[in-house]
């Protein structure tokens, strides 16, 4: 199991601070709109989209600095990290204009109204869509930076995910037992706060780097949903951990048909 270093912890705190500074005013601005017509949507984006984009650039810059410091510990001759922020933020994240992306919460709200939802519920659905979009884009800025910077660091053989939340979903837990090639875009889910660490190795350890932990997680999943099968026949493990090739944001981890009631349902021993 990979543990967090003081540098990891400082970086994690810095990124979470950016998340808070972005999400707070952006979500408050949604709730304070009062009206959600096209003109209101345009005014909202004009005011808040710069905050979101600035947050993406901050996360990318923090990640590049973190990777540079981490790599210096791996290779004393480490090159200086060069990163074009335009390559890992804004339109580069999804291949879609952010103006279009951040019209989607308004579309979600209007769709809910068309299906008979009351106004308050429709507004809440739009706000949830907005929060998901912002969290996803901030995390994409991180993973895209890891991908781009990692390509220029020849001593790095692969990357691993490191858990850092107080509670971590089963998806992140399983992913943390795997290794990824450094050009892979690290799989994510909205709200994920896992770190992506660079690893120098003399050999490829194979896909699974912590077999014991992986087996323990599967055991706990079986306790939670009542069945398990390492062969993947009786239980489709793709419904518990999925890496979907999303057309805009790349691989995504997510539940498909399986839900746990809370963080206590699956918890690894300390």
Helices and strands as residue ranges (DSSP letters): H 6-31, H 38-74, G 85-87, H 91-94, H 98-101, H 104-114, H 119-151, E 158-162, H 170-175, E 180-181, E 195-199, H 211-225, G 237-239, E 244-246, E 250-252
